[in-house]
Amino acid sequence: MKPEKQINEIFQELGGVSNPTKRWVAQIIGYSATADRMVQPSETPYLMALFQILRSDPELAPVLQEIIRSTTPPPMESVNISAKASELIFRCVLDICTSDQEIQAEEYAYINQVGTSLGLSRAEVHQRVNAAVRNRIKTTFFRQLLRALDSGGRYWVAVMVFKIINRCGENIVRDPQYVKDIQSLLHNDNDRLELVKADAQNKTLEELPNVRFDKDTSTSLLTYLLEILCSDGAPHGSGWNLIRDIAGLLNFELKDLEELINTVRSEVVLDH
């Protein structure tokens, strides 16, 4: 969701709540961009969207200067807002702090403070932070693929994703997010999507066209496939065999693959 739409949705949901509460929410969102003492380019659109809303309301406008000058987090309060508003605020804070695909210690501590104030447990905050960072990295990975790969390469990756999904449990097979990822690779071409589904079920790896990726792209692709495989909790043995076969096609060293598998599995265990 675009920052402007995300910020607007928060204040629309707040509706008739008191202005002190709205000021607190504005401070919470604003400090998210400066929690690590530096505003990153990826965080600026959120601030601009927030400032636009504050400028339009004379009673909220003074909060602008408070946000700009603030060097410490706003006090964490127990506020009387809807569950939906709490979720929107936390998601926005999380998106801002992870928008540069990494999270600093100060940002992590701040997210924990906000989450606790909004009624989340530390375990849930930890899980959602990890998921958000991985999702940012994955989104960037797919954008890079779209720029770097020709149609044959994107088709190959899409088939591999489907093959891995089909080795997982029903909750993963039916997860629309993975289908959206594949659609982005195929430029949302549903006809090609149906062709990929058929090829993923009927063709062996050897029957697919040969591809060559650099080491970084291969590592990112295998990481993503491993996360799909591990996200169901207890992956089937055939899934591991498929991962190893795919790694072999990519000329990925076995020792590097085993290290990658251990890393991804440990992260998924921590998330659960």
C-alpha positions in Angstrom: 0.0 0.0 0.0 1.3 3.5 -0.8 2.4 5.6 2.2 -0.2 8.3 1.5 -3.1 5.9 1.3 -1.8 4.0 4.4 -1.5 7.2 6.5 -4.9 8.5 5.3 -6.6 5.2 6.3 -5.2 5.5 9.8 -6.7 8.9 10.4 -10.0 8.0 8.7 -10.3 5.1 11.1 -9.5 7.3 14.1 -12.5 9.4 13.0 -14.1 11.1 16.0 -11.4 10.2 18.6 -10.0 13.1 20.6 -7.3 15.4 19.2 -4.9 14.4 22.0 -5.1 10.8 20.8 -4.6 11.9 17.2 -1.6 13.9 18.2 -0.2 10.9 20.0 -0.7 8.7 16.9 1.0 11.3 14.7 4.0 11.4 17.1 4.2 7.6 17.1 4.2 7.5 13.3 6.5 10.4 13.0 9.2 9.1 15.4 9.2 5.8 13.4 11.2 7.6 10.7 13.8 9.0 13.1 14.1 6.1 15.6 17.6 5.3 14.3 18.5 9.0 14.3 18.4 9.1 10.5 15.6 9.5 8.0 16.1 7.2 5.1 14.8 8.0 1.6 12.4 5.1 1.8 10.9 6.6 5.0 10.4 10.2 3.6 7.1 9.4 1.7 5.5 8.4 5.0 6.6 11.7 6.7 5.4 13.7 3.8 2.0 12.0 3.9 1.7 12.5 7.6 2.7 16.2 7.4 0.1 16.8 4.7 -2.6 15.6 7.1 -1.3 17.6 10.0 -1.1 20.8 8.0 -4.7 20.5 7.0 -5.9 20.5 10.6 -5.1 23.7 12.7 -5.4 21.8 15.9 -2.9 19.1 14.8 -0.5 21.4 12.9 1.7 22.2 16.0 2.6 18.5 16.2 4.7 19.0 13.1 7.4 20.9 15.0 7.3 18.4 17.9 8.0 15.6 15.4 10.8 17.5 13.7 12.5 18.5 16.9 12.0 15.2 18.8 15.0 13.3 19.9 13.2 10.8 22.2 10.3 8.5 21.6 6.8 9.9 22.6 5.5 8.5 25.9 3.8 5.2 25.4 0.1 5.5 26.5 -2.9 3.2 26.7 -5.2 4.8 24.2 -8.9 4.1 23.6 -9.0 3.3 19.9 -10.4 0.5 17.8 -8.6 -2.8 17.2 -8.5 -1.9 13.5 -6.9 1.4 14.3 -4.3 -0.3 16.5 -3.5 -2.8 13.8 -3.2 0.0 11.1 -0.9 2.0 13.4 1.4 -0.9 14.2 1.6 -2.0 10.6 2.5 1.5 9.5 5.3 1.8 12.2 6.6 -1.6 11.1 6.5 -0.6 7.4 8.4 2.6 8.1 11.1 1.0 10.2 11.7 -1.9 7.8 11.3 0.2 4.6 15.1 0.1 4.0 15.1 -3.8 4.3 17.0 -3.8 7.5 16.3 -2.9 11.1 18.5 -1.1 13.6 18.6 -1.9 17.4 16.9 1.4 18.1 14.1 0.7 15.6 13.5 -2.8 17.0 13.3 -1.4 20.6 10.9 1.3 19.4 8.7 -1.2 17.6 8.5 -3.3 20.8 7.4 -0.2 22.8 4.7 0.7 20.3 3.5 -2.9 20.0 3.3 -3.3 23.8 1.4 0.0 24.0 -1.1 -1.3 21.4 -1.5 -4.6 23.2 0.8 -7.0 21.3 3.1 -9.5 23.0 6.9 -9.4 22.5 6.7 -12.7 20.7 4.2 -11.4 18.2 6.2 -8.3 17.6 9.3 -10.4 17.0 7.5 -12.6 14.6 6.0 -9.7 12.6 9.3 -7.8 12.4 11.0 -10.9 10.9 8.2 -11.4 8.5 8.2 -7.8 7.4 11.9 -7.7 6.8 11.8 -10.9 4.7 8.8 -9.6 2.8 10.7 -6.4 1.9 13.7 -8.4 0.8 11.5 -10.7 -1.3 9.7 -7.7 -2.9 13.0 -6.2 -3.9 14.2 -9.6 -5.2 11.2 -9.9 -7.5 11.6 -6.4 -8.8 15.2 -7.2 -9.6 14.2 -10.4 -11.3 11.7 -8.5 -13.5 14.5 -6.1 -14.5 17.2 -8.7 -14.9 15.6 -11.7 -16.5 14.1 -12.3 -19.9 10.8 -13.9 -20.3 12.4 -17.4 -20.4 14.1 -16.8 -17.0 11.0 -15.5 -15.4 9.0 -18.5 -16.7 11.6 -20.9 -15.2 11.5 -19.2 -11.8 7.7 -19.3 -11.8 7.6 -23.0 -12.6 10.1 -23.7 -9.7 7.9 -21.7 -7.3 4.9 -23.7 -8.3 6.8 -27.0 -8.0 7.9 -26.1 -4.4 4.4 -24.9 -3.5 2.9 -28.3 -4.6 5.3 -30.1 -2.2 3.8 -28.1 0.8 0.6 -28.5 2.8 -2.8 -27.2 1.7 -2.5 -23.9 3.6 0.5 -23.0 1.5 -0.8 -24.3 -1.8 -3.9 -22.0 -1.3 -2.0 -19.0 -0.1 -2.8 -16.2 -2.6 0.4 -14.3 -1.8 2.6 -16.9 -3.7 0.3 -16.8 -6.7 0.6 -13.0 -6.7 4.4 -13.3 -6.6 4.2 -15.6 -9.7 1.8 -13.3 -11.4 4.3 -10.4 -11.0 6.9 -12.5 -12.7 4.6 -13.2 -15.6 3.3 -9.6 -15.9 -0.1 -10.8 -14.6 -0.6 -12.8 -17.7 -3.2 -15.4 -16.6 -2.8 -17.5 -19.8 0.9 -17.9 -19.0 0.1 -18.6 -15.4 -2.1 -21.5 -16.4 0.7 -22.8 -18.7 3.1 -22.6 -15.8 0.8 -24.6 -13.6 0.6 -27.3 -16.2 4.3 -27.4 -16.8 5.0 -27.4 -13.0 2.9 -30.6 -12.7 3.9 -32.4 -15.9 7.5 -31.5 -16.8 10.6 -32.7 -15.2 13.4 -30.2 -14.4 15.5 -31.6 -17.2 12.7 -30.8 -19.7 12.8 -27.1 -18.8 15.0 -24.6 -20.6 18.5 -24.1 -19.2 19.1 -20.9 -17.2 22.1 -19.1 -15.8 21.9 -16.8 -12.8 24.7 -15.1 -10.9 25.5 -16.3 -7.4 23.5 -13.5 -5.6 20.4 -14.2 -7.7 20.7 -17.9 -7.1 21.0 -17.4 -3.4 18.0 -15.1 -3.2 15.9 -17.5 -5.3 16.9 -20.5 -3.2 16.2 -18.6 0.0 12.7 -17.7 -1.2 12.0 -21.3 -2.2 13.3 -22.6 1.2 11.1 -20.1 3.0 8.0 -21.4 1.2 9.0 -25.0 1.9 9.7 -24.3 5.7 6.7 -22.0 6.3 4.4 -25.1 6.6 6.3 -26.2 9.7 7.3 -29.8 8.6 8.2 -29.9 5.0 7.9 -33.2 3.1 11.2 -35.0 2.2 10.5 -34.7 -1.5 10.6 -30.9 -1.0 14.2 -31.1 0.2 15.1 -33.3 -2.7 13.6 -30.8 -5.1 15.5 -27.9 -3.5 18.7 -29.9 -4.0 17.9 -30.6 -7.6 17.2 -27.0 -8.3 20.4 -26.0 -6.6 22.3 -28.5 -8.8 20.8 -26.9 -11.9 22.0 -23.5 -10.7 25.5 -24.9 -10.0 25.1 -24.0 -6.3 27.7 -25.6 -4.1 26.2 -28.3 -1.8 28.0 -26.9 1.3 26.6 -23.4 0.6 23.1 -24.9 0.2 23.3 -26.8 3.5 24.3 -23.6 5.3 21.4 -21.7 3.6 19.0 -24.5 4.6 20.1 -24.3 8.3 19.8 -20.5 8.3 16.3 -20.4 6.9 15.1 -23.3 9.1 16.4 -21.5 12.3 14.7 -18.3 11.3 11.4 -20.0 10.7 11.6 -21.8 14.0 12.2 -18.5 15.8 9.1 -17.0 14.0 6.9 -19.8 15.2 
